[in-house]
């Protein structure tokens, strides 16, 4: 497995992974009209892909913010300001490449990069995504709280907010 910086050229492969992941797991919870722009979000501080056997198998990014409710929980739990936090986002692993440590490696890589930048990583995950929750907890992330909000189409859902382990 190789983890490398994401490029614009990765967009089609990542869009395909996101569509397959959505069909299988319901993640992302809401598919925006422009899925590629959602994954390749321009305000990402950093983003990476994992390649296995020459194929893109996963993705993760660090974003400066999440929704205000998530940031409020993270600030309260860490005692840090929003400017001292970074959000681990858009973690995707191709359904055909799972159980090979790709998600774990991407989370570790992004968390390490956050620390290198002098930031503490946080994330939000929909409560029903049990495999993702189990991964984060196995990696030592701490659940800091819960937020409830609505998707753009009005459907309500609940997310857990997690804080990365201290270095």
WORADA-V150096 format. One record per pair of residues at least 12 apart in sequence whose C-alpha atoms are under 8 Angstrom apart, sorted by the first residue. I is the first residue (numbers start at 0). J is the second residue. D is the distance in Angstrom with one decimal. If there is no record, write none. Layout:
((I | J | D) (I | J | D))
This chain:
((0 | 49 | 6.5) (0 | 50 | 5.5) (0 | 51 | 4.8) (0 | 52 | 7.4) (0 | 101 | 7.8) (1 | 49 | 5.5) (1 | 50 | 5.1) (1 | 51 | 6.7) (2 | 47 | 6.4) (2 | 48 | 5.6) (2 | 49 | 4.4) (2 | 50 | 6.4) (2 | 105 | 7.4) (3 | 47 | 5.4) (3 | 48 | 5.7) (3 | 49 | 6.6) (3 | 50 | 7.9) (4 | 45 | 7.6) (4 | 46 | 5.9) (4 | 47 | 4.2) (4 | 48 | 6.3) (5 | 46 | 5.4) (5 | 47 | 4.4) (5 | 48 | 5.4) (5 | 58 | 7.9) (7 | 39 | 7.4) (9 | 55 | 7.8) (10 | 35 | 6.0) (10 | 38 | 7.8) (10 | 39 | 6.9) (11 | 35 | 7.3) (12 | 55 | 6.7) (13 | 35 | 7.5) (13 | 38 | 7.4) (13 | 55 | 7.5) (13 | 57 | 7.6) (13 | 58 | 7.4) (14 | 34 | 6.4) (14 | 35 | 5.5) (14 | 38 | 7.4) (16 | 56 | 7.8) (16 | 57 | 7.7) (16 | 91 | 7.2) (16 | 92 | 7.2) (16 | 93 | 5.3) (16 | 94 | 7.7) (17 | 91 | 6.8) (17 | 93 | 7.9) (19 | 93 | 7.3) (19 | 94 | 7.0) (20 | 91 | 7.4) (20 | 92 | 7.6) (20 | 93 | 6.8) (20 | 94 | 6.4) (23 | 94 | 7.8) (24 | 128 | 7.5) (28 | 125 | 7.9) (29 | 150 | 6.9) (29 | 151 | 7.9) (38 | 89 | 6.5) (42 | 62 | 6.7) (42 | 63 | 7.5) (43 | 60 | 6.4) (43 | 61 | 5.7) (43 | 62 | 4.6) (43 | 63 | 6.9) (44 | 60 | 7.5) (44 | 61 | 5.5) (44 | 62 | 5.6) (44 | 63 | 6.6) (45 | 60 | 5.7) (45 | 61 | 5.3) (45 | 62 | 7.4) (46 | 58 | 7.4) (46 | 59 | 5.8) (46 | 60 | 4.0) (46 | 61 | 6.2) (47 | 59 | 5.6) (47 | 60 | 6.3) (47 | 105 | 7.7) (48 | 105 | 7.9) (49 | 101 | 7.0) (49 | 105 | 7.2) (56 | 92 | 5.8) (56 | 93 | 5.2) (56 | 96 | 6.1) (56 | 101 | 7.6) (57 | 90 | 7.3) (57 | 91 | 5.1) (57 | 92 | 4.2) (57 | 93 | 5.9) (57 | 101 | 6.8) (57 | 102 | 7.2) (57 | 105 | 7.7) (58 | 89 | 6.8) (58 | 90 | 5.5) (58 | 91 | 5.1) (58 | 92 | 6.6) (58 | 105 | 7.1) (59 | 87 | 7.1) (59 | 88 | 6.1) (59 | 89 | 5.3) (59 | 90 | 4.4) (59 | 91 | 6.6) (59 | 105 | 6.2) (59 | 106 | 7.2) (59 | 109 | 7.1) (60 | 87 | 5.9) (60 | 88 | 5.2) (60 | 89 | 6.0) (60 | 90 | 7.1) (60 | 109 | 7.0) (61 | 85 | 6.3) (61 | 86 | 5.4) (61 | 87 | 4.8) (61 | 88 | 5.9) (61 | 109 | 6.9) (61 | 113 | 7.7) (62 | 85 | 6.0) (62 | 86 | 5.0) (62 | 87 | 6.5) (62 | 88 | 6.5) (63 | 82 | 8.0) (63 | 84 | 7.4) (63 | 85 | 5.1) (63 | 86 | 6.0) (64 | 81 | 7.8) (64 | 85 | 6.5) (64 | 86 | 5.9) (65 | 86 | 6.6) (68 | 146 | 6.4) (69 | 123 | 6.9) (69 | 146 | 6.6) (69 | 160 | 6.4) (72 | 143 | 6.8) (72 | 144 | 6.3) (72 | 145 | 7.8) (72 | 160 | 7.1) (73 | 121 | 6.9) (73 | 143 | 6.9) (73 | 160 | 7.1) (73 | 161 | 7.7) (73 | 162 | 7.0) (76 | 143 | 5.9) (76 | 162 | 8.0) (77 | 162 | 7.8) (83 | 117 | 7.4) (83 | 118 | 5.1) (83 | 119 | 6.4) (84 | 118 | 5.2) (84 | 119 | 4.8) (84 | 120 | 5.8) (84 | 121 | 6.9) (85 | 113 | 6.9) (85 | 118 | 6.1) (85 | 119 | 6.1) (85 | 120 | 4.9) (85 | 121 | 6.2) (86 | 120 | 5.6) (86 | 121 | 5.0) (86 | 122 | 5.3) (87 | 106 | 7.8) (87 | 109 | 7.1) (87 | 110 | 7.8) (87 | 120 | 6.2) (87 | 121 | 6.1) (87 | 122 | 5.2) (88 | 122 | 6.7) (90 | 102 | 7.3) (90 | 105 | 7.8) (90 | 106 | 7.8) (103 | 134 | 7.2) (103 | 138 | 7.7) (110 | 163 | 7.3) (114 | 166 | 7.5) (119 | 162 | 7.8) (119 | 163 | 6.8) (119 | 165 | 8.0) (120 | 162 | 6.3) (120 | 163 | 5.4) (121 | 160 | 7.2) (121 | 161 | 5.6) (121 | 162 | 4.5) (121 | 163 | 5.8) (122 | 160 | 5.8) (122 | 161 | 5.3) (122 | 162 | 6.7) (123 | 158 | 6.0) (123 | 159 | 5.5) (123 | 160 | 4.5) (123 | 161 | 6.2) (124 | 158 | 5.2) (124 | 159 | 5.4) (124 | 160 | 6.6) (125 | 156 | 7.4) (125 | 157 | 5.9) (125 | 158 | 4.2) (125 | 159 | 6.3) (126 | 157 | 6.0) (126 | 158 | 5.1) (126 | 159 | 5.9) (135 | 161 | 7.9) (139 | 163 | 7.1) (139 | 164 | 5.7) (140 | 161 | 6.0) (140 | 162 | 5.5) (140 | 163 | 4.6) (140 | 164 | 5.3) (141 | 161 | 5.3) (141 | 162 | 5.2) (141 | 163 | 6.6) (141 | 164 | 7.1) (142 | 159 | 6.7) (142 | 160 | 5.8) (142 | 161 | 4.4) (142 | 162 | 6.5) (143 | 159 | 7.5) (143 | 160 | 5.5) (143 | 161 | 5.4) (143 | 162 | 6.5) (144 | 159 | 5.9) (144 | 160 | 5.3) (144 | 161 | 7.4) (145 | 157 | 6.9) (145 | 158 | 5.6) (145 | 159 | 4.5) (145 | 160 | 5.9) (146 | 158 | 5.4) (146 | 159 | 6.5) (146 | 160 | 7.4))
